[in-house]
Amino acid sequence: MTRTLVCLALCGTLLPRVASAQDMPPPWDPTLMITINAGLTSGGDLWELPPQPQFVIGNSALDTLHLGRVLRPGLVAGLGATYFFKPNFGLSGEVTYFGIAGEQRCRGPAVYQTDTLNANINQQACETANGTHVNTSVVGFLLGVTWRGSATARVQPLLRGMIGPGLIGNSYVKTTGTVFAPGICPIGCNVG
């Protein structure tokens, strides 16, 4: 009988105690967070090609042109939402506008091949293309996940990872210049 009482006493101390209502954490409700963001993009070199051969119209010679594109600073603005289905984890969606315009670069050879028949079209196109601003923007549709350190603190730092497609408003590759040629384009044409 003594052994049975000792066993019951030990078993009773090993069982987890039932938590009282005061020991329970407060209930957590899912949260929807709306965010608005704005900022600036920085500029810099986007791409540059090695010398590209360009045929001279009316001549069998070639001009070599160095082409490139530089990004110009622009505005960024976005609207997003995060649904926290758990206290620390949530799903995020965002639509963001990236104003990332470009500037064309074109550098020709030291001496262009003679093209008197067409008023040196290659030289005209390269000189008018160089430095021309190309307004380009991207609208991104982003989805991702968000983690926050605390769901109850006044300040809640977030860590967010997002990915998605973007719609580009203009080409980052196409380079065009304006030329005037008496027989072909007397009022000016864009060539690229």
C-alpha positions in Angstrom: 0.0 0.0 0.0 2.8 2.4 0.8 4.4 1.7 -2.6 1.1 2.6 -4.3 0.8 5.9 -2.5 4.4 6.9 -3.3 3.8 6.0 -7.0 0.6 8.1 -7.0 2.3 11.0 -5.4 5.2 10.9 -7.9 2.9 10.4 -10.9 0.9 13.4 -9.7 3.9 15.7 -9.7 5.0 14.6 -13.1 1.7 15.4 -14.8 1.5 18.8 -16.3 -0.6 21.2 -14.3 -3.7 22.6 -15.9 -3.2 26.2 -16.9 -5.5 28.7 -15.4 -7.2 31.5 -17.4 -4.6 34.0 -16.1 -1.7 31.9 -17.5 -3.1 31.9 -21.0 -1.7 34.4 -23.6 -4.3 36.8 -24.9 -6.0 35.7 -28.1 -4.4 36.9 -31.3 -6.5 38.1 -34.2 -5.3 38.2 -37.8 -4.1 41.7 -38.9 -4.2 43.6 -42.2 -1.5 46.2 -42.6 -1.7 48.8 -45.5 1.6 50.5 -46.5 2.4 53.4 -48.7 6.0 54.0 -49.8 7.9 56.6 -51.8 11.5 57.1 -52.7 14.1 57.7 -55.4 16.1 55.5 -57.7 19.8 56.1 -58.3 21.3 56.5 -61.8 24.3 54.6 -63.3 25.5 52.7 -66.3 22.9 50.1 -67.5 24.8 48.5 -70.5 27.4 49.2 -73.1 28.2 47.3 -76.3 31.6 46.9 -77.9 31.9 48.6 -81.3 29.1 47.6 -83.6 29.5 47.6 -87.4 27.0 49.8 -89.2 26.8 49.7 -93.0 27.2 53.0 -94.9 24.4 53.4 -97.4 25.6 53.7 -100.9 29.1 52.5 -100.0 30.6 49.1 -99.1 32.4 50.5 -96.1 31.4 50.2 -92.4 31.3 52.7 -89.5 31.7 51.3 -86.0 29.5 52.7 -83.3 29.8 52.3 -79.5 26.2 52.1 -78.1 25.1 52.2 -74.5 22.4 53.3 -72.0 22.7 55.1 -68.7 19.9 55.1 -66.0 18.8 58.5 -64.7 17.5 59.0 -61.2 13.7 58.7 -60.8 10.8 58.5 -58.4 9.4 55.3 -56.8 5.9 55.1 -55.3 3.9 52.0 -54.1 0.8 50.8 -52.3 0.9 47.5 -50.5 -1.0 45.3 -48.1 0.2 42.5 -45.7 -2.2 40.0 -44.1 -0.7 38.5 -41.0 -2.4 35.1 -40.7 0.0 34.2 -37.8 1.3 36.6 -35.2 4.8 36.9 -36.9 4.2 35.8 -40.5 2.1 37.3 -43.3 1.5 37.4 -47.0 2.2 40.6 -48.8 1.1 42.1 -52.1 2.2 45.4 -53.6 1.9 47.5 -56.8 4.8 49.8 -57.3 5.8 52.4 -59.9 9.5 52.7 -60.7 10.4 55.9 -62.7 13.7 54.7 -64.2 14.3 56.8 -67.3 17.4 56.2 -69.5 19.8 58.3 -71.5 21.1 57.0 -74.8 24.9 56.8 -75.5 26.4 56.6 -78.9 30.1 57.2 -79.8 31.2 56.9 -83.4 34.6 56.4 -85.0 37.2 59.2 -85.0 36.4 59.6 -88.8 33.2 58.4 -90.4 33.2 56.8 -93.8 32.2 59.2 -96.6 28.5 59.1 -97.3 27.9 62.3 -99.3 25.0 60.7 -101.2 22.9 60.4 -98.0 24.3 63.3 -96.0 26.3 61.1 -93.6 23.3 59.3 -92.0 25.4 57.2 -89.6 27.1 60.3 -88.2 23.8 62.2 -87.9 22.0 59.3 -86.2 24.8 58.7 -83.7 25.2 62.4 -82.8 21.4 63.0 -82.3 21.0 59.8 -80.3 23.9 60.6 -77.9 22.5 62.1 -74.7 18.8 61.7 -75.7 16.6 61.0 -72.7 14.2 58.1 -73.0 11.3 58.2 -70.6 10.9 54.7 -69.3 9.0 53.4 -66.3 8.2 50.0 -64.8 5.0 49.1 -62.9 5.7 46.1 -60.7 3.1 43.6 -59.3 4.9 42.0 -56.3 3.9 39.1 -54.0 5.9 37.8 -51.0 6.1 37.0 -47.4 6.7 39.2 -44.3 8.1 38.4 -40.9 7.8 40.7 -37.9 9.6 40.3 -34.6 6.6 41.0 -32.3 2.9 41.3 -33.0 2.2 43.3 -29.8 5.1 45.8 -29.6 4.5 49.5 -30.5 7.3 49.4 -33.0 7.3 46.4 -35.2 10.4 46.0 -37.5 9.6 43.9 -40.6 11.6 41.7 -42.9 10.0 41.3 -46.3 10.9 39.3 -49.4 8.9 40.0 -52.6 9.1 38.9 -56.3 6.9 39.6 -59.3 6.6 40.7 -62.9 6.9 44.3 -64.2 5.3 46.1 -67.1 8.0 48.2 -69.0 6.8 51.4 -70.6 9.6 51.7 -73.1 12.7 49.8 -74.4 16.0 49.8 -72.5 17.7 48.5 -75.6 16.4 50.4 -78.7 18.6 53.3 -79.6 17.3 55.9 -82.2 18.6 59.1 -83.7 17.1 61.7 -86.1 18.5 62.1 -89.6 17.9 64.5 -92.5 18.6 63.1 -96.0 17.6 65.0 -99.1 16.4 62.1 -101.2 15.2 59.8 -98.3 14.0 61.9 -95.4 14.0 65.7 -96.1 12.0 66.6 -93.0 13.8 64.3 -90.5 13.2 60.7 -89.6 14.0 58.6 -86.6 16.3 55.6 -87.3 17.4 52.9 -84.9 
